[in-house]
């Protein structure tokens, strides 16, 4: 087996690369922006304190709705 055959076998097949979804192979500035956004969201949502903060923020409207229901117009 020659060196060209080995390097050709190791390279990804063009049809396999084309089969990937567009988001899997971003290009240019837009692709870099998506990678940066995905990376930052992973950092933010991966921290326990941020998750707790999101739970608290989501609970505030629910608590207000419950208080309004209990105190009702009666």
C-alpha positions in Angstrom: 0.0 0.0 0.0 1.5 3.4 -1.0 1.6 6.5 1.1 -1.0 8.2 -1.1 -3.4 5.3 -0.5 -2.9 5.5 3.2 -3.5 9.3 3.3 -6.5 8.9 1.0 -8.0 6.2 3.3 -7.5 8.3 6.4 -9.2 11.4 4.9 -13.0 11.7 5.4 -15.1 10.7 2.4 -16.6 13.8 0.7 -20.1 12.3 0.8 -19.8 11.8 4.6 -18.8 15.5 5.1 -21.7 16.6 2.9 -24.2 14.5 4.9 -23.5 16.5 8.1 -26.1 19.1 8.9 -25.2 22.7 8.1 -24.9 23.6 11.8 -22.3 20.8 12.3 -19.9 22.5 9.7 -20.2 26.2 10.2 -18.2 28.5 7.9 -16.8 32.0 8.1 -17.8 34.7 10.6 -21.3 33.4 11.1 -20.0 29.9 12.0 -17.5 31.4 14.4 -20.3 33.5 16.0 -22.4 30.4 16.5 -19.5 28.5 18.1 -18.8 31.4 20.4 -22.5 31.6 21.4 -22.7 27.9 22.0 -19.6 27.9 24.1 -20.8 30.8 26.2 -24.2 29.3 26.8 -22.6 26.1 27.8 -20.5 27.9 30.4 -23.4 30.0 31.7 -25.9 27.1 31.9 -23.4 24.7 33.4 -22.9 26.6 36.6 -25.1 25.7 39.6 -25.5 29.3 40.8 -26.7 30.3 37.3 -29.2 27.4 37.3 -30.4 28.4 40.7 -30.8 32.0 39.6 -32.9 31.0 36.6 -35.1 28.9 38.9 -35.7 31.8 41.2 -36.4 34.1 38.2 -38.9 31.6 36.8 -40.6 31.3 40.3 -41.3 35.0 40.7 -44.1 35.3 38.2 -45.6 32.0 39.5 -45.6 33.4 43.1 -47.2 36.6 41.9 -49.9 34.7 40.1 -50.6 32.6 43.2 -50.8 35.7 45.4 -53.2 37.4 43.0 -55.4 34.2 42.9 -55.5 34.0 46.7 -56.2 37.7 47.3 -58.7 37.8 44.4 -61.4 40.5 43.9 -63.5 39.1 46.8 
